[in-house]
């Protein structure tokens, strides 16, 4: 996994069994962000040389997806991008660039998918696999924007 903006570090770590390569993007620091794609491409080339990737999956339809598209073209890999929230809105400055790419879009709800209907996005709704729950009494602890737009049915 390549972490573009956080943590503000370039020290590799595991979380919990996934190798994470932070690229020290420092989200608001324009100097660090200027060379972010170059650092990503170099790190990607190094990791890909050791263990060939078969797919690129980006989260948020922002610059991470634009970078994924570029890497996918260079390394001839398919790209999947997961919409995570308001990144589907028309105010997203990367939307036009992303919409021209030949990638798979995954949305978390039908509401999100409406914004990318020309893409025919896949919808993978979050949820709990009920077969793994032994008791039929449910207690939910939910953190986030629990709205109908995010398909939270207990609002």
C-alpha positions in Angstrom: 0.0 0.0 0.0 1.3 3.5 -0.9 0.1 6.2 1.5 0.2 9.5 -0.4 -0.5 12.2 2.3 -0.5 10.6 5.7 1.4 9.8 7.8 3.8 12.6 7.5 6.7 10.2 7.2 8.7 8.2 4.8 9.4 5.3 7.1 7.8 2.0 6.0 5.6 0.1 8.4 3.1 -2.7 8.5 -0.6 -2.3 9.3 -1.3 -5.1 10.6 0.1 -7.4 7.9 0.1 -5.0 5.0 3.3 -3.3 4.1 2.7 0.4 3.9 5.0 2.8 2.1 4.3 6.4 3.1 5.3 9.0 0.6 5.3 12.0 3.0 2.9 14.0 0.9 2.0 16.3 3.9 -1.4 17.1 2.5 -1.2 20.9 2.8 2.6 21.3 2.1 2.9 22.5 -1.5 6.6 21.8 -1.6 6.2 18.1 -0.5 3.2 17.7 -2.9 5.1 19.0 -5.9 7.1 15.8 -6.2 4.5 13.4 -4.8 3.8 11.6 -8.1 7.5 11.2 -8.8 8.1 9.6 -5.4 5.1 7.4 -6.0 6.3 6.3 -9.4 9.7 5.5 -8.1 8.4 3.5 -5.1 5.9 1.7 -7.3 8.7 0.7 -9.8 10.8 -0.6 -7.0 8.0 -2.6 -5.4 6.8 -3.9 -8.7 10.3 -5.1 -9.6 10.3 -7.3 -6.5 6.7 -8.5 -6.6 4.7 -7.9 -9.8 1.4 -6.1 -9.3 -1.7 -7.4 -11.1 -4.0 -4.5 -10.4 -4.0 -0.9 -9.0 -6.8 0.0 -6.5 -7.1 3.7 -5.5 -9.3 5.2 -2.8 -11.1 8.6 -3.3 -11.6 9.9 -6.8 -9.0 12.7 -6.4 -5.4 12.9 -7.3 -4.8 9.3 -6.0 -6.9 8.0 -8.8 -5.3 10.3 -11.4 -1.9 8.9 -10.2 -3.3 5.3 -10.4 -4.5 5.9 -13.9 -1.0 7.2 -15.0 0.7 4.1 -13.3 -1.9 1.8 -14.9 -1.0 3.2 -18.3 2.7 2.9 -17.8 2.7 -0.6 -16.3 -0.3 -1.8 -18.4 -2.3 -2.7 -15.3 -6.1 -2.4 -14.7 -7.2 0.3 -12.3 -10.1 0.1 -9.8 -11.1 3.3 -8.0 -13.4 3.4 -4.9 -15.6 6.4 -4.4 -15.5 7.2 -0.7 -17.9 10.1 -0.3 -18.2 13.6 -1.7 -15.6 12.8 -4.3 -18.5 11.9 -6.6 -19.8 15.4 -6.7 -19.4 17.8 -9.7 -17.2 20.1 -7.6 -14.4 17.4 -7.7 -11.7 19.1 -9.9 -10.4 15.6 -10.9 -13.8 14.2 -12.1 -13.4 15.2 -15.7 -9.9 13.7 -16.0 -11.0 10.5 -14.2 -14.2 10.2 -16.3 -12.1 10.0 -19.5 -10.1 7.0 -18.2 -10.9 3.3 -18.8 -11.1 2.2 -15.2 -13.6 0.4 -13.0 -15.4 2.6 -10.4 -16.8 1.1 -7.2 -19.3 3.0 -5.1 -20.6 2.4 -1.6 -24.2 3.2 -2.4 -26.8 3.5 -5.2 -26.9 7.2 -4.4 -23.2 7.6 -5.2 -23.5 5.5 -8.3 -26.0 8.0 -9.8 -23.1 10.4 -10.3 -21.2 7.9 -12.4 -24.0 6.2 -14.2 -22.1 6.5 -17.6 -19.4 4.3 -16.0 -21.9 1.7 -14.9 -20.1 1.5 -11.5 -20.1 -1.5 -9.3 -21.9 -1.0 -6.0 -20.5 -2.7 -3.0 -22.6 -1.7 0.0 -21.0 -1.8 3.4 -22.5 -4.1 5.9 -22.2 -7.0 8.3 -22.3 -10.6 7.2 -25.1 -11.9 9.4 -24.0 -15.5 9.3 -21.0 -14.7 11.4 -23.1 -13.3 14.3 -24.0 -15.9 16.8 -26.7 -14.0 18.7 -29.6 -12.2 17.1 -29.3 -9.2 19.4 -27.5 -6.4 17.6 -25.5 -3.5 19.1 -24.1 -1.1 16.6 -21.3 1.3 17.2 -21.1 3.5 14.1 -18.9 6.4 13.5 -19.1 8.7 10.5 -21.8 10.5 8.5 -24.7 8.2 9.1 -27.1 9.5 6.5 -29.4 7.9 4.0 -26.9 8.9 1.2 -24.4 6.6 2.8 -27.0 3.9 2.9 -27.2 3.8 6.7 -30.6 2.2 7.2 -30.9 2.9 10.9 -31.2 6.7 10.6 
